[in-house]
Amino acid sequence: MNIEALRELCLGLPGVTEDIKWGADLCFLVGEKMFCVTSIDAPHSVSFKVTDEEFDEMIARPLIIPAPYMARNKWVNVKEWGGLTEAEWETYVKQSYSLVKAKLTKKLQKEIDAIV
């Protein structure tokens, strides 16, 4: 995985937008809610939401820590691209998208689903 592949993965999901926040973080949003954040400049680290059940398991792995400021919401931070396999990147980023999308209003979810 690299930043361009991450962008392609995230922007390939329905209704996703990107924005630069805090001057140096590339944020991917669904319904204006963040589901994935990466640093623009190297070294890249990536944060995303995981399920409550996965949180402790994930942060026990090398190169993965609780995401600063977002750990209480079950976000993790992968410190290096090699912290996950290619398949895991795709699984966890898509899962984060789904978890965040599920918290949007039903009306907004339907609007996003209609984009497909």
C-alpha positions as CSV (number, residue, x, y, z in Angstrom):
1,M,0.0,0.0,0.0
2,N,1.1,3.6,-0.6
3,I,-0.7,6.9,-0.5
4,E,-1.8,6.8,-4.1
5,A,-3.3,3.3,-3.7
6,L,-5.0,4.5,-0.5
7,R,-6.5,7.4,-2.3
8,E,-7.7,5.2,-5.1
9,L,-9.2,2.7,-2.6
10,C,-11.0,5.4,-0.6
11,L,-12.2,7.5,-3.5
12,G,-13.6,4.4,-5.2
13,L,-16.2,4.1,-2.4
14,P,-19.6,5.7,-3.0
15,G,-20.0,9.3,-1.8
16,V,-16.4,9.7,-0.6
17,T,-14.7,13.1,-0.6
18,E,-11.3,14.2,0.4
19,D,-10.1,17.2,2.3
20,I,-6.9,18.5,3.9
21,K,-7.3,19.2,7.5
22,W,-4.9,20.6,10.1
23,G,-2.5,21.6,7.4
24,A,-0.9,18.2,6.7
25,D,-3.5,15.5,7.0
26,L,-5.4,14.0,4.0
27,C,-8.9,13.0,5.2
28,F,-11.4,10.8,3.5
29,L,-15.0,11.5,4.4
30,V,-18.4,9.9,3.8
31,G,-21.3,12.2,4.6
32,E,-18.8,14.8,5.8
33,K,-17.6,12.4,8.5
34,M,-14.0,11.1,8.5
35,F,-13.4,7.4,8.1
36,C,-9.7,7.4,7.1
37,V,-6.9,9.9,7.7
38,T,-3.2,9.9,6.5
39,S,-0.3,12.2,6.8
40,I,0.5,13.9,3.5
41,D,4.2,14.0,4.1
42,A,6.4,11.0,4.7
43,P,6.6,9.1,6.9
44,H,3.0,8.2,6.4
45,S,0.8,6.9,9.1
46,V,-2.9,6.0,8.6
47,S,-5.8,6.1,11.1
48,F,-9.2,4.5,10.7
49,K,-12.1,3.2,12.8
50,V,-12.3,-0.5,13.8
51,T,-15.0,-2.5,15.6
52,D,-15.0,-2.5,19.4
53,E,-14.0,-6.2,19.3
54,E,-11.0,-5.6,17.0
55,F,-9.6,-2.6,18.8
56,D,-7.5,-4.4,21.5
57,E,-6.4,-7.0,19.0
58,M,-5.2,-4.4,16.5
59,I,-3.2,-2.3,19.0
60,A,-1.4,-5.4,20.3
61,R,0.1,-5.8,16.8
62,P,3.5,-4.3,15.9
63,L,3.3,-0.9,14.2
64,I,-0.3,-0.2,15.3
65,I,-1.2,2.1,18.2
66,P,-4.4,3.7,19.4
67,A,-5.0,6.8,17.2
68,P,-4.2,10.0,19.0
69,Y,-7.4,11.9,20.0
70,M,-9.6,9.2,18.5
71,A,-8.8,6.1,20.4
72,R,-11.9,6.5,22.6
73,N,-13.9,6.1,19.3
74,K,-12.0,2.9,18.5
75,W,-9.7,4.4,15.9
76,V,-6.2,2.9,15.4
77,N,-3.1,4.3,13.8
78,V,-1.0,2.2,11.5
79,K,2.5,3.7,11.8
80,E,3.9,2.2,8.5
81,W,2.5,0.8,5.3
82,G,4.0,-2.6,6.2
83,G,1.8,-2.7,9.3
84,L,-0.9,-4.4,7.3
85,T,-1.0,-6.7,4.3
86,E,-2.6,-5.4,1.1
87,A,-5.7,-7.5,1.8
88,E,-5.9,-6.1,5.3
89,W,-5.7,-2.5,4.1
90,E,-8.6,-3.1,1.8
91,T,-10.7,-4.9,4.5
92,Y,-10.1,-2.4,7.3
93,V,-10.5,0.8,5.2
94,K,-13.7,-0.5,3.7
95,Q,-14.9,-1.6,7.1
96,S,-14.1,1.9,8.5
97,Y,-16.1,3.4,5.7
98,S,-19.1,1.1,6.5
99,L,-18.9,1.8,10.3
100,V,-18.9,5.6,9.8
101,K,-21.6,5.5,7.1
102,A,-23.8,3.4,9.4
103,K,-23.9,6.3,11.9
104,L,-25.2,8.8,9.3
105,T,-28.9,9.6,9.0
106,K,-30.9,7.0,7.1
107,K,-31.8,9.7,4.5
108,L,-28.1,10.5,3.9
109,Q,-27.3,6.8,3.7
110,K,-29.9,6.4,1.0
111,E,-28.5,9.3,-0.9
112,I,-25.1,7.8,-0.8
113,D,-26.4,4.4,-1.9
114,A,-28.1,6.0,-4.8
115,I,-24.7,7.2,-6.1
116,V,-23.7,3.7,-7.0
